Amino acid sequence: MSSPSLTLVVVRHGLTAWNQSGRYQGHRDIPLDPEAARPGLDRLRAWSREHLQGLDAIHCSDLTRCRQTLAHLAPPGVPPHPAPCFDARLRELNFGAYEGKCYAELESDPGYRAWIDGRGERPPPGGESAGELRARLDAWFHALTRDAEAKESAYRALVVTHGGVLRELRRRFEAIDFWAAGVTQAEGRHFHLIRHGDAWRCEWSSAVPTPASATR
């Protein structure tokens, strides 16, 4: 009997005005900037129409910018997909008092410098630590893999989320340092996982959408 397999396509939401001004968004419910976001979302939608057939599940952060990104990927008139699950566990890290601010406004703050130097392991004022982000993603991933294990054939899921979540998933599956694992808005990663014993191991991963240089 073959081991259970899980294909995850995980994408970051499109551009917002706060992305463009370099402001921490976190749990703030900031919408997309429609004009600025459109080129990236159109490219992602073109890729998804070719590669996202036969999905078993769609998981999406409950924040507006992710909901809008998902709506752009599955507009009216396309073949129906599974009903999406909107999940607060897929939110960005809660940056607390730093939300709405940019680096230039915070760089001289000793507490901010300590947070940066501590790699987020201590929470910002009123916010969430890196460990708390990892814990809620653990709970989400455990529920997802239960569904994958219950299916006899390969399980395929789309996930629409935030930059911090993608960084953490890349750290786990690709062994890339969290701070080096950034992904641009309206882009993501394609992970193929196989269960080995009690653990899920990433067999391969690739960029989403496929870089133009890789298709020539």
C-alpha positions, -999 to +999 in steps of 0.1 A: +000+000+000+014+034-010+020+061+015-006+090+017+004+120-004-005+157-001-001+184-027-003+219-013-004+250-034+001+279-009-002+315-022+002+349-007-025+375-011-022+403-037-008+438-031-024+462-006-017+499-001+001+490+031+023+465+013+034+493-010+042+517+019+060+489+039+036+489+068+031+459+091-004+446+085-007+416+107-043+411+118-055+444+105-081+437+079-066+457+050-082+452+015-063+447-017-053+477-038-073+467-069-052+484-096-018+475-081-028+440-073-044+431-107-012+422-127+000+397-101-034+383-095-041+379-133-008+360-137-016+338-107-051+331-121-037+320-155-014+296-137-041+282-115-065+274-144-039+251-157-026+236-125-054+236-099-079+211-113-093+184-091-089+201-058-101+183-026-100+214-004-095+252-003-083+268+028-081+306+032-073+331+059-104+349+070-090+384+064-104+404+035-072+406+014-070+368+012-108+364+005-104+389-024-074+370-037-093+337-037-123+354-054-100+365-082-087+330-087-122+315-089-144+341-105-180+334-115-184+311-145-154+288-138-160+252-129-170+249-092-143+241-066-148+228-031-164+253-007-136+273+009-128+270+046-120+305+060-097+299+089-082+325+114-053+301+120-040+311+086-037+347+095-005+367+094+015+371+126-002+395+150+023+424+152+003+442+179+014+478+185+036+477+154+007+472+130+001+502+107+037+513+112+068+510+089+105+504+097+113+541+096+088+548+123+101+520+145+138+517+140+148+539+170+124+521+194+145+498+217+116+474+221+113+470+184+151+465+180+149+438+207+120+421+189+139+421+156+172+408+173+152+381+191+138+369+158+102+373+170+105+348+198+092+374+222+059+389+211+057+426+202+036+447+226+000+434+223+010+409+196+020+373+190+053+354+193+068+333+165+060+303+188+024+312+189+023+314+151+039+279+149+014+265+173-017+276+154-002+264+122+005+230+138-032+227+147-043+237+112-018+213+095-028+184+118-064+188+108-055+190+071-034+159+072-062+139+089-083+147+058-055+137+035-049+104+053-086+095+051-085+097+013-071+066-006-057+086-035-035+118-035-050+148-017-048+183-033-054+215-015-051+253-023-042+276+006-045+314+004-026+331+032+000+356+042+038+361+040+046+350+075+026+318+071+045+310+039+078+318+056+070+293+083+059+266+059+090+270+038+111+267+070+094+234+078+093+219+043+123+234+026+147+239+055+150+276+047+156+301+075+123+319+083+138+353+076+152+342+042+120+326+030+101+356+018+075+353-010+062+382-031+025+391-031+003+369-055+031+343-055+036+311-035+050+276-034+039+242-046+047+215-021+044+177-026+044+158+007+045+121+015+039+106+049+068+086+062+058+068+094+042+095+117+058+124+098+051+143+066+081+149+044+084+173+015+096+154-016+098+185-038+086+221-041+085+247-068+076+284-073+040+295-080+034+308-107+062+290-126+090+317-133+091+327-169+127+317-171+117+281-162+092+278-190+116+287-219 
